[in-house]
Amino acid sequence: MGTARMARVNLMVDRASVGELRKLLGTRSDSETVRVAVQHRLASLQALDALRRLQGIGKLEDVFRRDMRIKG
């Protein structure tokens, strides 16, 4: 992912939601919770983008050797 460049920002967030997410993620602070959530969301969007690019190719090879096509 490269070197992280940190910056202090002010965010308006639902404290209860951040607290619940903090428990689920096992993070130690609200800042860490937000950083991890942003990283997870970014990773999921990048994975989705990769799958869409593979869909453009037309075929994915399943490790179990089943013929699979992604339907849009």
MODELLER restraints for C-alpha pairs under 7 A, 6 or more apart:
rsr = mdl.restraints
at = mdl.atoms
rsr.add(forms.Gaussian(group=physical.xy_distance, feature=features.Distance(at['CA:18:A'], at['CA:30:A']), mean=6.72, stdev=0.5))
rsr.add(forms.Gaussian(group=physical.xy_distance, feature=features.Distance(at['CA:22:A'], at['CA:30:A']), mean=6.93, stdev=0.5))
rsr.add(forms.Gaussian(group=physical.xy_distance, feature=features.Distance(at['CA:22:A'], at['CA:33:A']), mean=5.48, stdev=0.5))
rsr.add(forms.Gaussian(group=physical.xy_distance, feature=features.Distance(at['CA:27:A'], at['CA:33:A']), mean=5.65, stdev=0.5))
rsr.add(forms.Gaussian(group=physical.xy_distance, feature=features.Distance(at['CA:54:A'], at['CA:60:A']), mean=6.99, stdev=0.5))
rsr.add(forms.Gaussian(group=physical.xy_distance, feature=features.Distance(at['CA:55:A'], at['CA:70:A']), mean=6.00, stdev=0.5))
rsr.add(forms.Gaussian(group=physical.xy_distance, feature=features.Distance(at['CA:58:A'], at['CA:69:A']), mean=6.79, stdev=0.5))
rsr.add(forms.Gaussian(group=physical.xy_distance, feature=features.Distance(at['CA:59:A'], at['CA:68:A']), mean=6.69, stdev=0.5))
rsr.add(forms.Gaussian(group=physical.xy_distance, feature=features.Distance(at['CA:59:A'], at['CA:69:A']), mean=5.29, stdev=0.5))
rsr.add(forms.Gaussian(group=physical.xy_distance, feature=features.Distance(at['CA:60:A'], at['CA:68:A']), mean=6.08, stdev=0.5))
rsr.add(forms.Gaussian(group=physical.xy_distance, feature=features.Distance(at['CA:60:A'], at['CA:69:A']), mean=6.32, stdev=0.5))
rsr.add(forms.Gaussian(group=physical.xy_distance, feature=features.Distance(at['CA:61:A'], at['CA:67:A']), mean=6.73, stdev=0.5))
rsr.add(forms.Gaussian(group=physical.xy_distance, feature=features.Distance(at['CA:61:A'], at['CA:68:A']), mean=6.82, stdev=0.5))
rsr.add(forms.Gaussian(group=physical.xy_distance, feature=features.Distance(at['CA:62:A'], at['CA:68:A']), mean=6.73, stdev=0.5))
